Amino acid sequence: MKQALIFGQNGTPLEILASADYQQWQSQQSSYVQNWLNATGFSGEGVVLVPQTTGQLQQVVYFVKDLNSYWLCGDLVSQLPVGQYLLTNTDAALRKQIAFSWALGHYSFDNYKTVVKDKAQLVINNQDELQQYQHLVKGTSLVRDLVNTPAADMMPQHLAEVMQDLAQQFDGQFSEIVGDELLEQNYPTIHMVGRASENKPRLIELNWGLESAPKLTLVGKGVCFDSGGLDLKPGAGMRYMKKDMGGAAHVIGLAYLVMAFKLPVRLRVLVPAVENAVSSNAFRPGDVVQTRKGLTVEIDNTDAEGRLVLCDALAEAQSQNPDLIVDFATLTGACRIALGTELPGFFTDHYDIATGLIAAGQKVDDAVWHLPLYKPYKDLIKSDIADLSNCAPSPFGGAITAALYLQAFVEPSTPWVHFDIMAWNNRKLPGRPIGGEAFGVRAAFEFLATRYQ
């Protein structure tokens, strides 16, 4: 697939304007163009292709209702003939939104298709701007690609390869703890969840940046396929469980942005990567495991495995006394029931961070929603024989009880944010095809860029 954004000085001129400005724009056109607009019945909404008298395309103008939307050009690529279009808008903020939405409207996951159609390209005449736009687009496209990839090609070892390549690209450090090494180095829950699969479980780590900089640690749930374990999911519930490593995909995409834009942080990325499979050595309901932190956990349901792999990773995240821990996970259906599939919920007791994240999301059109860590619900994850149960007996408040479980592995003094995400578009929207999606990544990056500027 050709690049959506390219550098150059030539192409059919393209301008994006507000529909409210249509009458003024029309009045400034030649009588030839005005006659053309009247003849075609154009009323100032959508695309107008302005021809030359020779029949060739003279310019393209796209009229939109809201110039502030990050998705204003999400459908434009599909409406234009294949060719190159030179962006003529001069406002820097608007150019950024146009380029971002154009490129994500250009996106398609076609790695497994034998025939791929060409699409229109947007020409940017400023090299520095182009590089910035490409980084922003890559952060989202990387998440989409990872989530969309079939599980057979995106197992723990494949996630490790992605993170190793990223470390090499940005001169970072890569390491991983694989298979029985997890037991030797005290990561029992990651090993337990992944031991039934022939694809060995692992804790994957990437480090980047000056060691003297503020420590930012990202943790992502990397369940590369979730059968539900012995508490087996029904077929419909298992169909799209390739996306259960969406949390890992999100922190990888976010890490890309942190490194590409050179934020002044000491970045650490931890991805506990497993396949929750069924075999003779699969973990069972009723089992008790002692976690890395020392807390014991009774297994109520093997399909509540994400919080099990995350709890060991979060305990390890504490070891370097980070300035901030952020985790992403496709953790609960309960969060989808509460907020729907397109609005990610997040949990934190640090209200300055919550306020900052919400403001950042509004700024970049990537809404996020603060949910409560309601302490009385801790009683719901008590166990009669262990310190904790991995699942509450009732589905009510399921996103909260899952978050409270994770909070037990984070020190109260450490700023921590937990995102519960869908990682998948169930419907087609401008610039957002059905399939893997990045939720909250732009909001989180905007927040981090402000916090660590």
C-alpha positions as CSV (number, residue, x, y, z in Angstrom):
1,M,0.0,0.0,0.0
2,K,1.3,3.4,-0.9
3,Q,2.0,6.0,1.7
4,A,-1.0,8.2,2.6
5,L,1.2,11.3,3.1
6,I,4.1,12.3,0.9
7,F,6.5,15.2,0.6
8,G,6.4,17.4,-2.5
9,Q,5.4,20.7,-4.1
10,N,3.0,19.4,-6.8
11,G,-0.4,18.0,-6.9
12,T,-4.0,19.0,-7.5
13,P,-4.7,21.8,-5.0
14,L,-6.9,20.7,-2.0
15,E,-8.4,23.1,0.5
16,I,-10.6,22.2,3.5
17,L,-13.2,24.9,4.4
18,A,-16.1,25.2,6.8
19,S,-19.6,24.8,5.2
20,A,-20.5,28.1,6.8
21,D,-17.9,29.8,4.6
22,Y,-19.3,28.4,1.3
23,Q,-21.2,31.4,0.1
24,Q,-18.2,33.7,0.6
25,W,-15.9,31.2,-1.2
26,Q,-18.4,30.8,-4.1
27,S,-18.6,34.6,-4.5
28,Q,-14.9,34.8,-5.1
29,Q,-14.9,32.2,-7.9
30,S,-14.9,32.9,-11.6
31,S,-18.2,32.9,-13.5
32,Y,-17.2,29.5,-15.0
33,V,-16.8,27.9,-11.6
34,Q,-20.0,29.5,-10.3
35,N,-21.9,28.2,-13.3
36,W,-20.4,24.7,-12.7
37,L,-21.4,24.7,-9.0
38,N,-25.0,25.8,-10.0
39,A,-25.2,23.2,-12.7
40,T,-24.1,20.4,-10.4
41,G,-26.4,21.5,-7.6
42,F,-23.5,21.8,-5.1
43,S,-24.7,23.4,-1.8
44,G,-21.6,23.7,0.3
45,E,-21.4,20.3,2.0
46,G,-18.9,17.6,1.0
47,V,-16.5,17.5,-1.9
48,V,-16.5,19.7,-5.0
49,L,-14.2,18.7,-7.9
50,V,-13.6,21.9,-9.9
51,P,-12.7,21.2,-13.5
52,Q,-10.6,23.2,-15.9
53,T,-12.2,24.2,-19.2
54,T,-10.1,21.4,-20.8
55,G,-11.8,18.9,-18.6
56,Q,-8.8,18.3,-16.3
57,L,-9.2,18.7,-12.5
58,Q,-8.3,22.2,-11.5
59,Q,-8.8,21.9,-7.7
60,V,-10.6,20.1,-4.9
61,V,-12.5,21.9,-2.1
62,Y,-13.9,19.9,0.8
63,F,-16.6,21.6,2.9
64,V,-17.1,20.2,6.4
65,K,-19.4,21.2,9.3
66,D,-16.7,21.1,12.0
67,L,-13.1,22.2,11.4
68,N,-12.2,21.2,14.9
69,S,-12.8,17.5,14.4
70,Y,-9.7,15.2,14.2
71,W,-11.7,13.0,11.9
72,L,-12.8,15.8,9.5
73,C,-11.2,14.1,6.4
74,G,-11.6,10.5,7.5
75,D,-13.9,9.7,4.5
76,L,-12.2,12.0,2.0
77,V,-9.7,9.5,0.5
78,S,-12.5,7.2,-0.5
79,Q,-14.3,10.1,-2.3
80,L,-11.4,11.2,-4.5
81,P,-9.9,9.8,-7.7
82,V,-6.5,8.2,-7.3
83,G,-3.9,10.9,-7.6
84,Q,-1.8,13.3,-5.6
85,Y,-3.4,16.3,-3.8
86,L,-1.5,19.3,-2.5
87,L,-2.8,20.6,0.8
88,T,-3.1,24.4,0.6
89,N,-4.5,25.2,4.0
90,T,-2.1,27.4,5.9
91,D,-3.3,27.1,9.6
92,A,-0.8,24.7,11.3
93,A,-3.3,23.1,13.7
94,L,-5.8,22.5,10.9
95,R,-3.2,21.0,8.6
96,K,-2.3,18.6,11.4
97,Q,-5.9,17.5,11.8
98,I,-6.4,17.2,8.0
99,A,-3.2,15.1,7.6
100,F,-4.0,12.9,10.5
101,S,-7.6,12.2,9.5
102,W,-6.6,11.7,5.8
103,A,-4.0,9.2,6.7
104,L,-6.2,7.2,9.0
105,G,-9.0,7.3,6.4
106,H,-6.3,5.9,4.0
107,Y,-5.6,3.0,6.5
108,S,-6.6,-0.5,5.7
109,F,-5.3,-3.8,7.0
110,D,-4.5,-5.6,3.8
111,N,-1.5,-7.7,4.8
112,Y,-3.3,-10.9,3.8
113,K,-5.0,-9.6,0.6
114,T,-3.6,-10.5,-2.8
115,V,-5.0,-7.4,-4.6
116,V,-4.6,-4.0,-3.0
117,K,-6.1,-0.9,-4.7
118,D,-4.2,2.4,-4.9
119,K,-5.6,5.3,-3.1
120,A,-5.3,9.1,-3.2
121,Q,-2.2,10.6,-1.6
122,L,-1.9,13.9,0.3
123,V,1.1,16.0,-0.6
124,I,2.7,18.0,2.3
125,N,5.2,20.7,1.2
126,N,6.9,21.0,4.6
127,Q,9.3,18.2,5.5
128,D,9.2,18.8,9.3
129,E,5.5,18.9,9.4
130,L,5.3,15.7,7.3
131,Q,7.5,13.9,9.7
132,Q,5.4,15.0,12.7
133,Y,2.2,13.9,11.0
134,Q,3.7,10.5,10.0
135,H,4.8,9.9,13.7
136,L,1.3,10.6,14.9
137,V,-0.3,8.4,12.3
138,K,2.2,5.6,13.0
139,G,1.3,5.6,16.7
140,T,-2.3,4.7,15.8
141,S,-1.6,2.5,12.8
142,L,0.8,0.4,14.8
143,V,-1.9,-0.3,17.4
144,R,-4.4,-1.2,14.6
145,D,-2.0,-3.5,12.8
146,L,-1.0,-5.4,15.9
147,V,-4.6,-5.9,17.0
148,N,-5.8,-6.9,13.5
149,T,-3.1,-9.5,13.0
150,P,-4.4,-13.1,13.4
151,A,-3.4,-14.8,16.6
152,A,-1.4,-17.4,14.8
153,D,1.0,-14.6,13.7
154,M,0.8,-12.5,16.9
155,M,1.7,-14.8,19.7
156,P,4.0,-13.9,22.6
157,Q,7.2,-14.5,20.6
158,H,5.9,-12.2,17.8
159,L,5.1,-9.4,20.3
160,A,8.6,-9.8,21.5
161,E,9.9,-9.3,18.0
162,V,7.9,-6.1,17.5
163,M,9.3,-4.7,20.8
164,Q,12.8,-5.7,19.9
165,D,12.5,-4.0,16.5
166,L,11.2,-0.9,18.2
167,A,14.1,-0.9,20.7
168,Q,16.6,-1.1,17.8
169,Q,14.9,1.6,15.9
170,F,15.2,4.1,18.8
171,D,18.4,2.8,20.3
172,G,16.7,1.4,23.4
173,Q,17.3,-1.8,25.4
174,F,15.3,-5.0,25.0
175,S,15.0,-8.0,27.2
176,E,12.6,-10.8,27.9
177,I,12.0,-13.6,30.5
178,V,10.7,-16.7,28.8
179,G,8.9,-19.9,29.9
180,D,10.2,-21.5,33.1
181,E,12.5,-18.6,33.6
182,L,9.4,-16.8,34.8
183,L,9.2,-19.1,37.8
184,E,12.9,-18.8,38.5
185,Q,12.6,-15.0,38.6
186,N,9.3,-15.0,40.5
187,Y,6.6,-14.1,38.0
188,P,4.3,-17.0,38.9
189,T,1.0,-15.6,37.6
190,I,2.3,-14.8,34.1
191,H,3.7,-18.4,34.0
192,M,0.5,-19.9,35.3
193,V,-1.8,-18.3,32.8
194,G,0.5,-19.1,29.8
195,R,1.9,-22.5,30.7
196,A,-0.8,-24.5,28.8
197,S,0.2,-23.1,25.4
198,E,3.0,-24.3,23.2
199,N,3.7,-20.6,22.7
200,K,5.8,-19.9,25.8
201,P,4.7,-17.1,28.1
202,R,7.1,-14.2,28.7
203,L,7.6,-10.9,30.2
204,I,8.9,-8.5,27.5
205,E,10.7,-5.3,28.5
206,L,11.9,-2.2,26.6
207,N,13.9,0.6,28.2
208,W,14.7,4.0,26.6
209,G,15.9,7.4,27.5
210,L,18.3,9.0,30.0
211,E,18.4,7.2,33.3
212,S,18.4,10.5,35.1
213,A,15.0,11.5,33.5
214,P,11.6,11.0,35.2
215,K,10.6,7.4,35.1
216,L,7.6,6.6,33.1
217,T,6.5,2.9,33.1
218,L,3.9,1.5,30.7
219,V,2.3,-1.9,31.2
220,G,0.1,-3.6,28.6
221,K,-1.9,-6.8,28.8
222,G,-0.6,-9.1,26.2
223,V,-3.0,-12.1,26.1
224,C,-2.4,-13.0,22.5
225,F,-5.5,-15.3,22.4
226,D,-8.0,-15.9,25.1
227,S,-9.9,-19.1,24.9
228,G,-11.1,-18.5,28.4
229,G,-9.1,-21.4,29.7
230,L,-11.0,-24.2,31.4
231,D,-13.8,-21.7,31.9
232,L,-14.1,-21.9,28.1
233,K,-15.7,-19.0,26.2
234,P,-18.5,-19.8,23.8
235,G,-17.7,-19.6,20.1
236,A,-19.1,-16.1,19.7
237,G,-17.1,-14.8,22.6
238,M,-13.9,-16.3,21.3
239,R,-14.2,-15.1,17.7
240,Y,-12.3,-11.9,18.1
241,M,-10.1,-12.8,21.0
242,K,-7.0,-12.1,18.9
243,K,-7.7,-8.6,20.2
244,D,-7.1,-9.5,23.8
245,M,-3.5,-8.3,23.4
246,G,-4.9,-4.9,22.7
247,G,-3.4,-3.5,25.9
248,A,0.0,-4.5,24.8
249,A,-0.6,-3.0,21.3
250,H,-1.7,0.3,23.0
251,V,1.4,0.7,25.1
252,I,3.6,-0.2,22.1
253,G,1.9,2.5,20.1
254,L,2.2,5.0,23.0
255,A,5.9,4.0,23.5
256,Y,6.5,4.7,19.8
257,L,5.1,8.2,20.2
258,V,7.1,8.9,23.3
259,M,10.3,7.9,21.6
260,A,9.6,9.4,18.2
261,F,8.9,12.8,19.8
262,K,11.8,12.4,22.2
263,L,9.9,13.1,25.4
264,P,12.4,13.7,28.3
265,V,11.6,10.6,30.2
266,R,13.2,7.3,31.2
267,L,10.7,5.0,29.5
268,R,10.1,1.5,30.6
269,V,7.6,-0.8,28.8
270,L,6.5,-4.1,30.4
271,V,4.3,-6.5,28.4
272,P,3.3,-9.8,30.1
273,A,2.6,-11.9,27.0
274,V,0.7,-15.2,27.1
275,E,-1.8,-17.4,25.3
276,N,-4.7,-18.5,27.6
277,A,-5.0,-22.0,26.2
278,V,-6.5,-25.3,27.3
279,S,-4.3,-28.3,28.0
280,S,-3.6,-30.9,30.7
281,N,-1.5,-28.4,32.6
282,A,-3.9,-25.4,32.4
283,F,-4.6,-23.6,35.6
284,R,-8.0,-24.4,37.2
285,P,-10.8,-22.7,39.1
286,G,-10.1,-23.1,42.8
287,D,-6.3,-23.0,42.4
288,V,-4.4,-20.6,44.6
289,V,-1.2,-18.9,43.4
290,Q,1.3,-16.7,45.3
291,T,2.0,-13.6,43.2
292,R,5.2,-11.7,42.7
293,K,4.2,-9.3,45.4
294,G,3.5,-12.1,47.9
295,L,-0.3,-11.8,47.9
296,T,-2.1,-15.1,47.4
297,V,-4.9,-15.2,44.8
298,E,-7.7,-17.8,44.5
299,I,-8.7,-18.5,41.0
300,D,-12.5,-18.0,40.8
301,N,-12.6,-18.0,37.0
302,T,-9.8,-18.8,34.4
303,D,-11.4,-16.3,32.0
304,A,-10.4,-13.5,34.3
305,E,-6.8,-14.0,33.3
306,G,-5.8,-10.5,32.2
307,R,-5.6,-9.2,35.7
308,L,-3.5,-12.2,36.7
309,V,-0.7,-11.5,34.2
310,L,-0.9,-7.8,34.9
311,C,-0.6,-8.1,38.7
312,D,3.0,-9.5,38.4
313,A,4.0,-6.9,35.9
314,L,2.6,-4.1,38.0
315,A,4.4,-5.4,41.0
316,E,7.6,-5.3,39.0
317,A,6.8,-1.9,37.7
318,Q,7.0,-0.6,41.3
319,S,10.6,-1.8,41.6
320,Q,12.2,1.3,40.1
321,N,10.0,3.8,42.0
322,P,8.6,5.3,38.8
323,D,7.1,8.8,38.6
324,L,4.0,7.4,36.8
325,I,2.6,4.0,35.9
326,V,0.1,3.7,33.1
327,D,-1.5,0.4,32.1
328,F,-3.8,-0.5,29.2
329,A,-5.9,-3.7,29.1
330,T,-8.8,-5.2,27.3
331,L,-9.9,-6.2,30.7
332,T,-13.7,-6.3,31.2
333,G,-16.9,-6.5,29.3
334,A,-18.4,-4.5,32.2
335,C,-16.6,-1.4,31.1
336,R,-18.1,-1.8,27.7
337,I,-21.6,-2.2,29.2
338,A,-21.0,1.0,31.3
339,L,-19.5,3.2,28.6
340,G,-20.1,1.5,25.2
341,T,-17.4,0.2,23.0
342,E,-16.0,3.6,21.8
343,L,-15.4,5.4,25.1
344,P,-12.5,4.0,27.1
345,G,-12.7,4.2,30.9
346,F,-9.8,4.8,33.1
347,F,-9.2,4.6,36.9
348,T,-6.9,6.6,39.1
349,D,-7.0,8.0,42.6
350,H,-4.8,10.9,41.5
351,Y,-7.4,13.5,40.5
352,D,-4.9,15.9,39.0
353,I,-3.9,13.2,36.5
354,A,-7.6,12.4,35.8
355,T,-8.3,16.1,35.1
356,G,-5.2,16.3,32.9
357,L,-6.2,13.2,30.9
358,I,-9.7,14.4,30.3
359,A,-8.5,17.8,29.1
360,A,-5.9,16.2,26.9
361,G,-8.5,13.9,25.4
362,Q,-10.8,16.9,24.6
363,K,-7.9,18.7,23.0
364,V,-7.1,15.9,20.6
365,D,-10.6,14.6,20.0
366,D,-9.9,11.3,21.9
367,A,-12.4,11.2,24.7
368,V,-11.6,9.2,27.9
369,W,-13.8,8.8,31.0
370,H,-12.8,8.7,34.7
371,L,-14.3,5.8,36.6
372,P,-14.3,5.4,40.4
373,L,-12.1,3.1,42.4
374,Y,-14.9,2.6,44.8
375,K,-13.3,1.1,47.9
376,P,-16.4,-0.7,49.5
377,Y,-16.3,-3.0,46.5
378,K,-13.0,-4.5,47.7
379,D,-15.2,-6.9,49.7
380,L,-16.3,-8.4,46.5
381,I,-12.9,-9.8,45.7
382,K,-12.2,-11.4,49.0
383,S,-11.4,-15.1,49.2
384,D,-12.2,-17.5,52.1
385,I,-8.8,-19.2,51.6
386,A,-6.5,-16.6,50.0
387,D,-5.8,-12.9,50.2
388,L,-7.8,-12.1,47.1
389,S,-10.1,-13.7,44.5
390,N,-9.4,-13.0,40.9
391,C,-13.1,-12.4,40.1
392,A,-16.1,-11.1,42.0
393,P,-19.1,-13.4,42.3
394,S,-21.4,-10.9,40.6
395,P,-20.9,-9.1,37.2
396,F,-22.2,-5.8,38.7
397,G,-19.4,-3.2,38.9
398,G,-17.1,-5.6,37.2
399,A,-14.8,-2.9,35.7
400,I,-14.4,-1.5,39.2
401,T,-13.7,-4.8,41.0
402,A,-11.1,-5.6,38.3
403,A,-9.4,-2.2,38.8
404,L,-9.4,-2.7,42.6
405,Y,-7.7,-6.0,42.1
406,L,-5.0,-4.4,40.1
407,Q,-4.7,-1.6,42.6
408,A,-3.7,-4.1,45.3
409,F,-0.4,-4.5,43.5
410,V,0.4,-0.8,43.2
411,E,1.8,1.2,46.1
412,P,-0.6,4.0,47.2
413,S,2.1,6.6,46.9
414,T,2.8,5.7,43.2
415,P,0.7,7.7,40.6
416,W,-1.1,5.0,38.6
417,V,-3.6,5.0,35.8
418,H,-5.4,1.9,34.5
419,F,-7.2,2.1,31.1
420,D,-9.9,-0.5,30.4
421,I,-10.3,-0.5,26.6
422,M,-12.2,-2.2,23.8
423,A,-9.3,-2.0,21.2
424,W,-11.9,-2.7,18.4
425,N,-14.3,-0.7,16.2
426,N,-17.6,-2.5,15.9
427,R,-18.9,0.0,13.4
428,K,-17.3,2.0,10.6
429,L,-16.8,5.7,11.3
430,P,-14.9,8.4,9.4
431,G,-11.2,7.3,9.5
432,R,-12.1,4.4,11.7
433,P,-12.8,1.1,9.9
434,I,-14.2,-2.0,11.6
435,G,-11.3,-3.7,13.4
436,G,-8.5,-2.9,15.7
437,E,-8.4,0.6,17.1
438,A,-6.3,2.8,19.4
439,F,-8.5,4.2,22.2
440,G,-7.0,6.8,24.6
441,V,-3.5,6.6,23.1
442,R,-3.6,10.2,21.7
443,A,-5.1,11.5,24.9
444,A,-2.4,9.7,27.0
445,F,0.4,11.0,24.7
446,E,-1.0,14.6,24.8
447,F,-1.1,14.4,28.6
448,L,2.4,13.0,28.8
449,A,3.8,15.6,26.4
450,T,2.4,18.3,28.7
451,R,3.5,16.6,31.9
452,Y,7.1,16.0,30.7
453,Q,7.6,19.0,28.4
